[in-house]
Structure formats: C-alpha cells, structure tokens
Amino acid sequence: MHVALDRIGKSYGGTPVLDEVSLSLPAGRVHGLVGENGAGKSTLARVLCGAVRADRGRVLVDGREIRIRTPRDALGAGIVLVTQEGAVVPALSVLDNVLLGTGGGRYGVRDGAAEKRRYGELAARAGWEVPYADGARGAHGEGPYGVGAHGMRADPAPDPGARVGDLPFPARQRVEFLRALAHDARLVVLDEPTAALAEADAARLLATVRRLAADSGIAFVLVSHRLDEVVATCDTITVLRDGRRVTTVPAAGTTPRELLRDMVGTPVAALYPEPAPVREDAPVVLAVRGLSRGRTVRDVGLEVRAGEIVGLAGLAGSGRTETLRAVFGADRRDGGEVTVAGRRVTGVAGAMALGAGLIPASRAEEGLVLVRSTAENLALASLADRRRLGFVRREEERRTTGATAERLDIRGAGPDRPAWTLSGGNQQKSLFGKWLIRRPRLLLADEPTRGVDVAARAQIHELLAELAAEGVAVLVASSDVEEVLGLAHRVLVMREGRVAGEFARGTAGAGDVLALAGLR
C-alpha cells in the first residue's frame, strides 16, 4: 500500500499550523518526520490518522483519494496511530486490549483458545515470544519462553492475561503494536514513541519497527525529537518548519546536525548553560530528613539551597519520581520530614503555600487540562491570586498569562486555543509557565524535557538556569544522565529507593553515575 499526502493544510483560529504539506509513504519504508515544537509534526500525524480533520488537501491510497474524517475512517484504510502517552484500557487484560475492536467472535461468543492462538501469531509476526502464566508452549519454542524466528531468543511479549494497568510503560507500547497488527495495519504512525523510554527499551522498539517494515511490508511514519535515532532507523526524513515542508532527504548520509540546521534555520543555544555559582551564604530552601514511602523511597535525606540546582539520577525504579512526589506531598509519606524555608510541608496545598511547585513526569495525565485553553492552564496554579468575591479577574489573567507565554516562547498559544492542540514542547513550556506565574521559591522538575525537541530542550535548560540565578532552589529528576550532569551543581544518585552517593559538578561522567546507580 502506498499512502500520499497532497498539499495538506490546517489552521486554528486563523493561525496556520500546516501549509501545503505533501508526503509520499511507500510500503515497507520508515519515514522520519522532524521539526521544532510547533512545526506541525503531530498535527500532520493526527490528520493522517483521523484525529484532526484537515481544512484542505487530499489523502491518497494507491493513487485513489480517500476521506479520513475520523479515526475509524483511518483504521478502515489500515492506518493506525501509536502515541507517546499510550492509548490502552488499563483495567482490561493484554489480550482484550490487543483484540479491542476486532470483533467479538462468532455470534458474539468469544473463543478463548482461538484468541490465544491469534495472540501468539501476532507476537510471532512482531518477533516476540509469548510468556504464558501456566508455562504452556510459547509461540516459538518449549516452555514459557522460546527462540525467535532467526534462532535467537526473542524479546518477550506481555503476558496475555496480565492487566495492562499493572504493566510498565514499554510493555504497554508493545500492546499497542500488537493491536495495530491485529487490525492488519498497513501504515503505522509513531508519535514520539521513545520519548518516555530508556535507551535499551527505545532500541528494542525501533528494532521491531525495522523488522516489521522489512518482513511485513508495513510503512511507518516516525515522529521524533531524537534526531540520532531518526537517522539510524529511517529510510527517508522530512523536515517541517512553521507548518511547511522544508526538505525531504534520504537518511543515509544525513547527520543530526544537518537536520537541526534545517529545523531551526538559526544556530541553537548551548544545550547545557553553565549555572551561576551558588552564594556561600545561600539559605537552605528544601530540607528532607528520613523520607520514606513503602519500598520505593527509603530514608532519603537531601538539601537544596537558594540558587542551587540539584539533580536526581538513577535507573528506572530507583525512586526518583517517587521522591519528588513525596517531597511535594502528592503521595503519602510513611515517615520523615520535609521543610521548605524552615516550615514543615504536610501536603500539596501546604507545599504550594510555601512557594513550591512540581513539574510532573506526565504532562498529559497530571500536569495540564488538555481540553481547556492555554491561558486557563497557565493560570491554574495561581487562580486564588486573581479571585475577588468568588470571581476571577479575567483581564488581569489574560495579561499575566500572555506575558508568560511570550517569555517562554509558547508558539501558537492563543489565549482560547485548547492545550491539546499545542505541540509537546509548547505543552511542556506551558507546564513551567503555570508555576512561573506564582514566582516559586522551590521548583521540583521530573523529566523536564521529556518528549520535546532539541530547541525546546535548550530553552527549558536555559529557563532552569535563569530561575536558579534568580534564587530559586531547583531539584531535577531525569532518566537522562547527561542532562542531570549538564544542569546541576550537585548530582545525587539513587538506587533502590536510597541516595547511594553524590557527585559535585564536573567530578563525574555518565559512566560513574550509572555504575553507582547499579548498572553492571
């Protein structure tokens, strides 16, 4: 199947986000789609998958125009979208999620044995092994795990009987891949699929993409801000800028630096700005003593002074996220004490009253109300400051949020535009803006640049350095070791819920941090 986009256009509130964009997507090829945040990548992907209706232009399948007005239309044409947030039903089993929408069996009666066989066939097609809880024969060999099609042990598919809500994120993404295969997808659009994945998980996912393209003839569109993986995975790459197609080039012979030049058009600022020195007399803003929460946070102690950036590094499951949430009061603590400016923090409201703010790891689930406007999201954390007699002073709100959007370069952020229409980077900057309006004393940032492109990443790093220079205490947790080392004055390494050690700026490399974190 050959899919082509012909002069696609889309505007929001009179602001064009796609302008005469054309693409050719042949079967069995991986096409990369890159650009700055706000360039139109995700909008184009959603037009192709029926989540957004184009204002003009055509979608052609094998030379014949088709109308894609809804996701059902796209699915009927064999086009499936896999997003970075994941579109699974957590309460259902893996098997139910994979077969969702494919029919309920003959006369509405399900055949459990047939469904399991179907699941095994789909996993085999993806090159994965099926683990059965009862130890039954897997798809490729004896026992719960077997050997892949090429004689090597295959990566495991999720247990078909497991509840999806109990699975780690990489396994949830595999569920989405299997569901795409169950729907006989001929074109799969991947919107930032590796944004929330560790390096090893991302490599396995992209290996699956290459395998399915080569063996099954499926076409893929890979939307990603990770330029190195785009070059390594794709056959061709299209660069968008300001809603227009700048160029389409073969991936072979192209470098990330050349793509970045086409994306931005101007040199990008330093990725990791040098933080200002911390004053010797800077007071301690955040003090944590004996913090515990179940087995994920164990007797954690740390301090962050005014103007200091402290990084939390560690492997997946080390307790980074759980520590930040417990400090902010978003999760219940089993023990320990947290103080901000010398006063105890007892919950989220208390933390906010003392000048603390939290950037959560998931902006879509915990950070923003995507169906509300950009201005409303920016104003969320400071509504009480503009309320009088139960009413919000809207003109003041618009002035404040407008100035914040301008400072953070939130593109396409008309005050009434829903937050879901913004690119991932502009959503992330909106999340920071929500707290900037409150002028925080302490900022807790969990995965601050997840799912954003290189230019937005540099802007967020610059913002964190600026806030520290203004006297804000910053605690950053990130799965990207280079990011933590590049930003922080000090790096605390977590392992199995505890602080395993500390490095001062410039005294350690990524290998030192990973070794202390427990990576062998």
SEDOMAR-301548 format. One record per residue (C-alpha): residue in three letters; x, y, z. Coordinates in steps of 0.02 Angstrom, whole numbers, m for minus. Layout:
# residues N
+------+--------+--------+--------+
: type :     px :     py :     pz :
+------+--------+--------+--------+
:  ALA :      X :      Y :      Z :
...
+------+--------+--------+--------+
This chain:
# residues 520
+------+--------+--------+--------+
: type :     px :     py :     pz :
+------+--------+--------+--------+
:  MET :      0 :      0 :      0 :
:  HIS :     64 :    173 :    m47 :
:  VAL :     m4 :    321 :     50 :
:  ALA :     21 :    501 :     m7 :
:  LEU :    m24 :    666 :     73 :
:  ASP :    m60 :    801 :    m55 :
:  ARG :    m50 :    986 :     m4 :
:  ILE :   m122 :    963 :    170 :
:  GLY :   m172 :   1124 :    259 :
:  LYS :   m238 :   1157 :    435 :
:  SER :   m268 :   1314 :    538 :
:  TYR :   m325 :   1350 :    715 :
:  GLY :   m411 :   1516 :    747 :
:  GLY :   m340 :   1587 :    587 :
:  THR :   m163 :   1531 :    630 :
:  PRO :    m95 :   1406 :    502 :
:  VAL :     m9 :   1255 :    577 :
:  LEU :      7 :   1157 :    413 :
:  ASP :     32 :   1242 :    245 :
:  GLU :     29 :   1141 :     83 :
:  VAL :    122 :    989 :    155 :
:  SER :    146 :    839 :     40 :
:  LEU :    223 :    669 :     84 :
:  SER :    248 :    503 :     m4 :
:  LEU :    241 :    348 :    109 :
:  PRO :    277 :    186 :     15 :
:  ALA :    253 :     12 :     90 :
:  GLY :    395 :    m65 :    187 :
:  ARG :    484 :    100 :    220 :
:  VAL :    511 :    203 :    377 :
:  HIS :    486 :    390 :    350 :
:  GLY :    551 :    511 :    482 :
:  LEU :    459 :    672 :    522 :
:  VAL :    558 :    802 :    620 :
:  GLY :    546 :    986 :    663 :
:  GLU :    543 :   1106 :    808 :
:  ASN :    398 :   1104 :    928 :
:  GLY :    256 :   1192 :    841 :
:  ALA :    321 :   1145 :    668 :
:  GLY :    165 :   1040 :    635 :
:  LYS :    231 :    862 :    655 :
:  SER :    100 :    796 :    775 :
:  THR :    m41 :    889 :    685 :
:  LEU :      8 :    808 :    521 :
:  ALA :     14 :    638 :    605 :
:  ARG :   m159 :    664 :    677 :
:  VAL :   m229 :    720 :    510 :
:  LEU :   m166 :    559 :    434 :
:  CYS :   m246 :    456 :    574 :
:  GLY :   m414 :    548 :    578 :
:  ALA :   m391 :    628 :    749 :
:  VAL :   m384 :    801 :    665 :
:  ARG :   m480 :    849 :    508 :
:  ALA :   m379 :    945 :    378 :
:  ASP :   m450 :   1106 :    308 :
:  ARG :   m386 :   1066 :    134 :
:  GLY :   m283 :    940 :     38 :
:  ARG :   m303 :    755 :     m2 :
:  VAL :   m251 :    585 :     64 :
:  LEU :   m219 :    457 :    m72 :
:  VAL :   m204 :    267 :    m52 :
:  ASP :   m130 :    180 :   m203 :
:  GLY :   m173 :    334 :   m306 :
:  ARG :   m355 :    340 :   m252 :
:  GLU :   m419 :    482 :   m143 :
:  ILE :   m497 :    429 :     22 :
:  ARG :   m588 :    533 :    152 :
:  ILE :   m518 :    522 :    328 :
:  ARG :   m633 :    616 :    445 :
:  THR :   m622 :    505 :    600 :
:  PRO :   m500 :    378 :    674 :
:  ARG :   m623 :    243 :    617 :
:  ASP :   m600 :    301 :    436 :
:  ALA :   m412 :    289 :    456 :
:  LEU :   m423 :    117 :    536 :
:  GLY :   m531 :     58 :    394 :
:  ALA :   m394 :    112 :    275 :
:  GLY :   m262 :     18 :    376 :
:  ILE :   m187 :    173 :    458 :
:  VAL :   m151 :    165 :    647 :
:  LEU :    m80 :    294 :    768 :
:  VAL :     32 :    248 :    916 :
:  THR :     59 :    397 :   1033 :
:  GLN :    190 :    433 :   1166 :
:  GLU :     58 :    436 :   1304 :
:  GLY :    m15 :    268 :   1255 :
:  ALA :   m196 :    227 :   1211 :
:  VAL :   m235 :     71 :   1311 :
:  VAL :   m376 :     23 :   1429 :
:  PRO :   m286 :     m4 :   1595 :
:  ALA :   m424 :   m107 :   1676 :
:  LEU :   m427 :   m237 :   1535 :
:  SER :   m308 :   m380 :   1504 :
:  VAL :   m170 :   m376 :   1374 :
:  LEU :   m268 :   m496 :   1263 :
:  ASP :   m427 :   m391 :   1274 :
:  ASN :   m330 :   m233 :   1230 :
:  VAL :   m244 :   m314 :   1081 :
:  LEU :   m407 :   m380 :   1009 :
:  LEU :   m508 :   m225 :   1053 :
:  GLY :   m618 :   m176 :    905 :
:  THR :   m578 :   m331 :    802 :
:  GLY :   m745 :   m418 :    835 :
:  GLY :   m817 :   m524 :    974 :
:  GLY :   m812 :   m695 :    894 :
:  ARG :   m947 :   m789 :    802 :
:  TYR :  m1123 :   m737 :    856 :
:  GLY :  m1043 :   m629 :    991 :
:  VAL :   m970 :   m782 :   1081 :
:  ARG :   m783 :   m772 :   1113 :
:  ASP :   m668 :   m920 :   1083 :
:  GLY :   m531 :   m907 :   1215 :
:  ALA :   m418 :  m1039 :   1136 :
:  ALA :   m432 :   m958 :    965 :
:  GLU :   m394 :   m787 :   1038 :
:  LYS :   m237 :   m853 :   1123 :
:  ARG :   m180 :   m932 :    960 :
:  ARG :   m212 :   m767 :    872 :
:  TYR :   m111 :   m676 :   1005 :
:  GLY :     34 :   m796 :    980 :
:  GLU :     28 :   m770 :    792 :
:  LEU :     34 :   m581 :    813 :
:  ALA :    179 :   m592 :    935 :
:  ALA :    273 :   m707 :    816 :
:  ARG :    245 :   m583 :    675 :
:  ALA :    321 :   m446 :    784 :
:  GLY :    466 :   m562 :    827 :
:  TRP :    419 :   m578 :   1010 :
:  GLU :    397 :   m729 :   1122 :
:  VAL :    234 :   m757 :   1217 :
:  PRO :    253 :   m791 :   1405 :
:  TYR :    106 :   m892 :   1471 :
:  ALA :     75 :   m889 :   1657 :
:  ASP :     38 :  m1077 :   1658 :
:  GLY :    203 :  m1119 :   1573 :
:  ALA :    120 :  m1179 :   1412 :
:  ARG :    213 :  m1189 :   1249 :
:  GLY :    256 :  m1016 :   1182 :
:  ALA :    245 :   m957 :   1004 :
:  HIS :    423 :  m1008 :    956 :
:  GLY :    477 :  m1148 :   1071 :
:  GLU :    458 :  m1254 :   1227 :
:  GLY :    409 :  m1178 :   1393 :
:  PRO :    353 :  m1001 :   1434 :
:  TYR :    492 :   m925 :   1330 :
:  GLY :    570 :   m989 :   1170 :
:  VAL :    677 :   m943 :   1025 :
:  GLY :    640 :   m812 :    894 :
:  ALA :    618 :   m839 :    708 :
:  HIS :    803 :   m814 :    674 :
:  GLY :    864 :   m942 :    801 :
:  MET :    897 :   m814 :    939 :
:  ARG :    799 :   m794 :   1099 :
:  ALA :    659 :   m671 :   1064 :
:  ASP :    606 :   m524 :   1171 :
:  PRO :    451 :   m569 :   1272 :
:  ALA :    279 :   m506 :   1227 :
:  PRO :    170 :   m455 :   1376 :
:  ASP :     79 :   m597 :   1464 :
:  PRO :    m91 :   m600 :   1375 :
:  GLY :   m182 :   m624 :   1541 :
:  ALA :    m97 :   m480 :   1632 :
:  ARG :   m193 :   m321 :   1674 :
:  VAL :   m124 :   m182 :   1564 :
:  GLY :   m131 :    m55 :   1705 :
:  ASP :     m3 :   m160 :   1800 :
:  LEU :    124 :   m162 :   1658 :
:  PRO :    275 :    m46 :   1640 :
:  PHE :    266 :     81 :   1500 :
:  PRO :    374 :    m14 :   1373 :
:  ALA :    259 :   m166 :   1387 :
:  ARG :    106 :    m54 :   1361 :
:  GLN :    182 :      7 :   1199 :
:  ARG :    204 :   m172 :   1142 :
:  VAL :     19 :   m198 :   1173 :
:  GLU :    m17 :    m53 :   1055 :
:  PHE :     96 :   m129 :    922 :
:  LEU :      8 :   m296 :    934 :
:  ARG :   m162 :   m210 :    922 :
:  ALA :   m104 :   m122 :    763 :
:  LEU :    m56 :   m292 :    691 :
:  ALA :   m224 :   m365 :    746 :
:  HIS :   m309 :   m229 :    642 :
:  ASP :   m198 :   m276 :    494 :
:  ALA :   m118 :   m104 :    491 :
:  ARG :    m27 :    m60 :    331 :
:  LEU :     35 :    110 :    392 :
:  VAL :     81 :    144 :    573 :
:  VAL :    112 :    322 :    632 :
:  LEU :    225 :    330 :    785 :
:  ASP :    211 :    498 :    876 :
:  GLU :    364 :    515 :    991 :
:  PRO :    360 :    329 :   1035 :
:  THR :    528 :    330 :   1127 :
:  ALA :    504 :    492 :   1224 :
:  ALA :    466 :    400 :   1388 :
:  LEU :    582 :    251 :   1358 :
:  ALA :    754 :    212 :   1424 :
:  GLU :    890 :    191 :   1292 :
:  ALA :    882 :      0 :   1291 :
:  ASP :    692 :     m4 :   1277 :
:  ALA :    697 :    125 :   1137 :
:  ALA :    824 :     22 :   1041 :
:  ARG :    714 :   m133 :   1054 :
:  LEU :    560 :    m37 :    997 :
:  LEU :    649 :     34 :    845 :
:  ALA :    720 :   m137 :    801 :
:  THR :    541 :   m200 :    797 :
:  VAL :    494 :    m57 :    679 :
:  ARG :    634 :   m102 :    558 :
:  ARG :    590 :   m287 :    567 :
:  LEU :    405 :   m260 :    532 :
:  ALA :    443 :   m141 :    389 :
:  ALA :    562 :   m266 :    309 :
:  ASP :    467 :   m428 :    343 :
:  SER :    285 :   m373 :    337 :
:  GLY :    291 :   m228 :    216 :
:  ILE :    213 :   m107 :    341 :
:  ALA :    250 :     76 :    311 :
:  PHE :    296 :    181 :    464 :
:  VAL :    299 :    366 :    499 :
:  LEU :    417 :    404 :    644 :
:  VAL :    388 :    572 :    728 :
:  SER :    530 :    602 :    850 :
:  HIS :    637 :    736 :    929 :
:  ARG :    783 :    614 :    946 :
:  LEU :    875 :    652 :    786 :
:  ASP :   1007 :    517 :    806 :
:  GLU :    876 :    379 :    815 :
:  VAL :    782 :    453 :    666 :
:  VAL :    940 :    447 :    559 :
:  ALA :    979 :    270 :    618 :
:  THR :    803 :    200 :    593 :
:  CYS :    725 :    287 :    443 :
:  ASP :    743 :    270 :    255 :
:  THR :    691 :    449 :    217 :
:  ILE :    667 :    603 :    326 :
:  THR :    556 :    756 :    304 :
:  VAL :    591 :    918 :    398 :
:  LEU :    446 :   1034 :    441 :
:  ARG :    467 :   1215 :    494 :
:  ASP :    324 :   1333 :    537 :
:  GLY :    199 :   1211 :    461 :
:  ARG :    289 :   1197 :    294 :
:  ARG :    394 :   1057 :    220 :
:  VAL :    573 :   1118 :    210 :
:  THR :    654 :    964 :    136 :
:  THR :    641 :    775 :    115 :
:  VAL :    808 :    683 :    110 :
:  PRO :    874 :    504 :    116 :
:  ALA :    926 :    458 :    293 :
:  ALA :   1086 :    379 :    228 :
:  GLY :   1221 :    512 :    227 :
:  THR :   1117 :    636 :    330 :
:  THR :   1177 :    693 :    501 :
:  PRO :   1079 :    757 :    652 :
:  ARG :   1172 :    922 :    636 :
:  GLU :   1110 :    946 :    457 :
:  LEU :    931 :    906 :    511 :
:  LEU :    944 :   1029 :    655 :
:  ARG :   1003 :   1165 :    537 :
:  ASP :    852 :   1137 :    426 :
:  MET :    734 :   1126 :    575 :
:  VAL :    786 :   1287 :    660 :
:  GLY :    861 :   1392 :    521 :
:  THR :    973 :   1477 :    650 :
:  PRO :   1106 :   1413 :    773 :
:  VAL :   1036 :   1332 :    930 :
:  ALA :   1086 :   1398 :   1101 :
:  ALA :   1200 :   1295 :   1213 :
:  LEU :   1110 :   1138 :   1268 :
:  TYR :   1176 :   1149 :   1446 :
:  PRO :   1207 :   1328 :   1505 :
:  GLU :   1334 :   1348 :   1643 :
:  PRO :   1237 :   1379 :   1805 :
:  ALA :   1281 :   1531 :   1909 :
:  PRO :   1384 :   1491 :   2065 :
:  VAL :   1285 :   1466 :   2225 :
:  ARG :   1319 :   1602 :   2353 :
:  GLU :   1413 :   1540 :   2506 :
:  ASP :   1281 :   1615 :   2621 :
:  ALA :   1133 :   1548 :   2520 :
:  PRO :   1000 :   1483 :   2639 :
:  VAL :    934 :   1305 :   2634 :
:  VAL :    764 :   1310 :   2549 :
:  LEU :    723 :   1124 :   2544 :
:  ALA :    774 :   1006 :   2684 :
:  VAL :    724 :    822 :   2680 :
:  ARG :    759 :    705 :   2826 :
:  GLY :    723 :    518 :   2834 :
:  LEU :    593 :    523 :   2695 :
:  SER :    511 :    353 :   2666 :
:  ARG :    369 :    284 :   2562 :
:  GLY :    347 :     96 :   2551 :
:  ARG :    492 :     12 :   2463 :
:  THR :    512 :    149 :   2332 :
:  VAL :    583 :    286 :   2446 :
:  ARG :    693 :    232 :   2592 :
:  ASP :    767 :    352 :   2719 :
:  VAL :    807 :    488 :   2591 :
:  GLY :    893 :    645 :   2652 :
:  LEU :    944 :    795 :   2547 :
:  GLU :    957 :    984 :   2546 :
:  VAL :    938 :   1115 :   2408 :
:  ARG :    994 :   1294 :   2437 :
:  ALA :    931 :   1453 :   2357 :
:  GLY :   1004 :   1469 :   2182 :
:  GLU :   1059 :   1287 :   2177 :
:  ILE :   1013 :   1153 :   2051 :
:  VAL :   1022 :    978 :   2123 :
:  GLY :    998 :    829 :   2007 :
:  LEU :    924 :    660 :   2049 :
:  ALA :    993 :    521 :   1938 :
:  GLY :    962 :    334 :   1939 :
:  LEU :    896 :    189 :   1841 :
:  ALA :    711 :    155 :   1810 :
:  GLY :    630 :    108 :   1976 :
:  SER :    766 :    191 :   2080 :
:  GLY :    641 :    306 :   2166 :
:  ARG :    675 :    472 :   2079 :
:  THR :    495 :    513 :   2035 :
:  GLU :    427 :    444 :   2199 :
:  THR :    547 :    554 :   2298 :
:  LEU :    491 :    713 :   2210 :
:  ARG :    307 :    671 :   2232 :
:  ALA :    329 :    631 :   2415 :
:  VAL :    425 :    794 :   2443 :
:  PHE :    283 :    893 :   2363 :
:  GLY :    152 :    797 :   2461 :
:  ALA :     70 :    724 :   2306 :
:  ASP :     98 :    549 :   2379 :
:  ARG :     76 :    499 :   2560 :
:  ARG :    236 :    481 :   2661 :
:  ASP :    267 :    338 :   2780 :
:  GLY :    399 :    433 :   2876 :
:  GLY :    521 :    577 :   2877 :
:  GLU :    510 :    765 :   2874 :
:  VAL :    509 :    892 :   2732 :
:  THR :    532 :   1077 :   2762 :
:  VAL :    530 :   1224 :   2641 :
:  ALA :    609 :   1383 :   2708 :
:  GLY :    611 :   1304 :   2880 :
:  ARG :    425 :   1262 :   2885 :
:  ARG :    356 :   1085 :   2875 :
:  VAL :    266 :   1027 :   2718 :
:  THR :    112 :    923 :   2758 :
:  GLY :     26 :    912 :   2588 :
:  VAL :     11 :    988 :   2415 :
:  ALA :    m84 :   1142 :   2475 :
:  GLY :     46 :   1172 :   2609 :
:  ALA :    189 :   1149 :   2486 :
:  MET :    112 :   1275 :   2366 :
:  ALA :     80 :   1399 :   2507 :
:  LEU :    266 :   1390 :   2549 :
:  GLY :    314 :   1426 :   2368 :
:  ALA :    345 :   1251 :   2298 :
:  GLY :    293 :   1191 :   2125 :
:  LEU :    301 :   1020 :   2041 :
:  ILE :    329 :    981 :   1857 :
:  PRO :    263 :    801 :   1846 :
:  ALA :    335 :    670 :   1729 :
:  SER :    173 :    657 :   1630 :
:  ARG :    105 :    824 :   1572 :
:  ALA :    m46 :    742 :   1489 :
:  GLU :   m104 :    643 :   1641 :
:  GLU :    m51 :    754 :   1786 :
:  GLY :     11 :    922 :   1727 :
:  LEU :   m116 :   1002 :   1610 :
:  VAL :   m302 :   1001 :   1575 :
:  LEU :   m286 :    974 :   1388 :
:  VAL :   m466 :   1014 :   1344 :
:  ARG :   m452 :   1187 :   1425 :
:  SER :   m370 :   1337 :   1345 :
:  THR :   m185 :   1378 :   1355 :
:  ALA :   m223 :   1533 :   1459 :
:  GLU :   m328 :   1432 :   1583 :
:  ASN :   m188 :   1305 :   1603 :
:  LEU :    m59 :   1440 :   1633 :
:  ALA :   m174 :   1517 :   1765 :
:  LEU :   m217 :   1354 :   1855 :
:  ALA :    m92 :   1364 :   1997 :
:  SER :   m123 :   1547 :   2036 :
:  LEU :   m313 :   1566 :   2025 :
:  ALA :   m327 :   1621 :   2206 :
:  ASP :   m214 :   1771 :   2171 :
:  ARG :   m341 :   1841 :   2046 :
:  ARG :   m503 :   1796 :   2132 :
:  ARG :   m615 :   1928 :   2209 :
:  LEU :   m782 :   1888 :   2290 :
:  GLY :   m781 :   1718 :   2206 :
:  PHE :   m748 :   1787 :   2031 :
:  VAL :   m586 :   1778 :   1931 :
:  ARG :   m521 :   1943 :   1860 :
:  ARG :   m509 :   1887 :   1679 :
:  GLU :   m423 :   2040 :   1607 :
:  GLU :   m283 :   2026 :   1734 :
:  GLU :   m272 :   1840 :   1697 :
:  ARG :   m254 :   1870 :   1511 :
:  ARG :   m116 :   1999 :   1538 :
:  THR :    m21 :   1885 :   1655 :
:  THR :    m36 :   1728 :   1552 :
:  GLY :      1 :   1822 :   1391 :
:  ALA :    163 :   1891 :   1462 :
:  THR :    213 :   1719 :   1524 :
:  ALA :    177 :   1638 :   1355 :
:  GLU :    284 :   1771 :   1272 :
:  ARG :    428 :   1747 :   1395 :
:  LEU :    428 :   1558 :   1367 :
:  ASP :    404 :   1571 :   1178 :
:  ILE :    247 :   1462 :   1183 :
:  ARG :    205 :   1462 :    999 :
:  GLY :     28 :   1458 :    934 :
:  ALA :    m34 :   1491 :   1111 :
:  GLY :   m186 :   1599 :   1075 :
:  PRO :   m274 :   1626 :   1242 :
:  ASP :   m426 :   1523 :   1191 :
:  ARG :   m336 :   1384 :   1098 :
:  PRO :   m355 :   1213 :   1185 :
:  ALA :   m193 :   1148 :   1259 :
:  TRP :   m210 :    982 :   1167 :
:  THR :   m182 :   1072 :   1001 :
:  LEU :     m9 :   1130 :   1055 :
:  SER :    148 :   1031 :   1015 :
:  GLY :    228 :    929 :   1153 :
:  GLY :    364 :   1058 :   1183 :
:  ASN :    240 :   1202 :   1196 :
:  GLN :    135 :   1099 :   1316 :
:  GLN :    290 :   1068 :   1422 :
:  LYS :    333 :   1253 :   1423 :
:  SER :    153 :   1289 :   1475 :
:  LEU :    178 :   1173 :   1622 :
:  PHE :    328 :   1276 :   1677 :
:  GLY :    231 :   1437 :   1647 :
:  LYS :     95 :   1382 :   1768 :
:  TRP :    221 :   1388 :   1910 :
:  LEU :    320 :   1538 :   1848 :
:  ILE :    166 :   1646 :   1873 :
:  ARG :    172 :   1601 :   2058 :
:  ARG :    356 :   1652 :   2069 :
:  PRO :    411 :   1491 :   2157 :
:  ARG :    539 :   1477 :   2294 :
:  LEU :    566 :   1292 :   2255 :
:  LEU :    539 :   1202 :   2089 :
:  LEU :    533 :   1012 :   2080 :
:  ALA :    553 :    956 :   1899 :
:  ASP :    528 :    773 :   1850 :
:  GLU :    588 :    732 :   1673 :
:  PRO :    582 :    918 :   1625 :
:  THR :    620 :    891 :   1440 :
:  ARG :    531 :    727 :   1405 :
:  GLY :    455 :    725 :   1230 :
:  VAL :    524 :    892 :   1170 :
:  ASP :    639 :    935 :   1027 :
:  VAL :    818 :    998 :   1035 :
:  ALA :    774 :   1183 :   1025 :
:  ALA :    639 :   1174 :   1160 :
:  ARG :    755 :   1067 :   1266 :
:  ALA :    887 :   1205 :   1260 :
:  GLN :    755 :   1335 :   1305 :
:  ILE :    698 :   1235 :   1457 :
:  HIS :    878 :   1210 :   1515 :
:  GLU :    908 :   1396 :   1497 :
:  LEU :    750 :   1431 :   1597 :
:  LEU :    806 :   1318 :   1740 :
:  ALA :    975 :   1406 :   1744 :
:  GLU :    888 :   1576 :   1745 :
:  LEU :    774 :   1526 :   1889 :
:  ALA :    922 :   1466 :   1990 :
:  ALA :   1014 :   1630 :   1954 :
:  GLU :    861 :   1721 :   2023 :
:  GLY :    875 :   1624 :   2186 :
:  VAL :    751 :   1483 :   2156 :
:  ALA :    801 :   1312 :   2227 :
:  VAL :    784 :   1179 :   2090 :
:  LEU :    776 :    991 :   2113 :
:  VAL :    780 :    899 :   1945 :
:  ALA :    749 :    712 :   1919 :
:  SER :    788 :    639 :   1749 :
:  SER :    819 :    472 :   1666 :
:  ASP :    942 :    564 :   1552 :
:  VAL :   1108 :    556 :   1645 :
:  GLU :   1191 :    683 :   1529 :
:  GLU :   1050 :    806 :   1564 :
:  VAL :   1072 :    793 :   1752 :
:  LEU :   1261 :    809 :   1739 :
:  GLY :   1246 :    957 :   1620 :
:  LEU :   1121 :   1055 :   1726 :
:  ALA :   1159 :   1025 :   1908 :
:  HIS :   1280 :   1097 :   2035 :
:  ARG :   1269 :    929 :   2126 :
:  VAL :   1204 :    759 :   2072 :
:  LEU :   1128 :    635 :   2195 :
:  VAL :   1123 :    456 :   2130 :
:  MET :    976 :    349 :   2186 :
:  ARG :    974 :    160 :   2195 :
:  GLU :    833 :     50 :   2260 :
:  GLY :    747 :    199 :   2342 :
:  ARG :    900 :    266 :   2431 :
:  VAL :   1030 :    400 :   2395 :
:  ALA :   1182 :    296 :   2350 :
:  GLY :   1304 :    439 :   2331 :
:  GLU :   1338 :    616 :   2273 :
:  PHE :   1446 :    700 :   2141 :
:  ALA :   1493 :    883 :   2131 :
:  ARG :   1483 :    968 :   1962 :
:  GLY :   1624 :    917 :   1846 :
:  THR :   1686 :    772 :   1953 :
:  ALA :   1594 :    628 :   1866 :
:  GLY :   1543 :    565 :   1697 :
:  ALA :   1393 :    463 :   1642 :
:  GLY :   1486 :    300 :   1673 :
:  ASP :   1523 :    349 :   1854 :
:  VAL :   1340 :    391 :   1886 :
:  LEU :   1275 :    231 :   1805 :
:  ALA :   1398 :    123 :   1900 :
:  LEU :   1342 :    198 :   2065 :
:  ALA :   1161 :    177 :   2010 :
:  GLY :   1189 :     m9 :   1992 :
:  LEU :   1211 :    m34 :   1805 :
:  ARG :   1331 :   m177 :   1780 :
+------+--------+--------+--------+
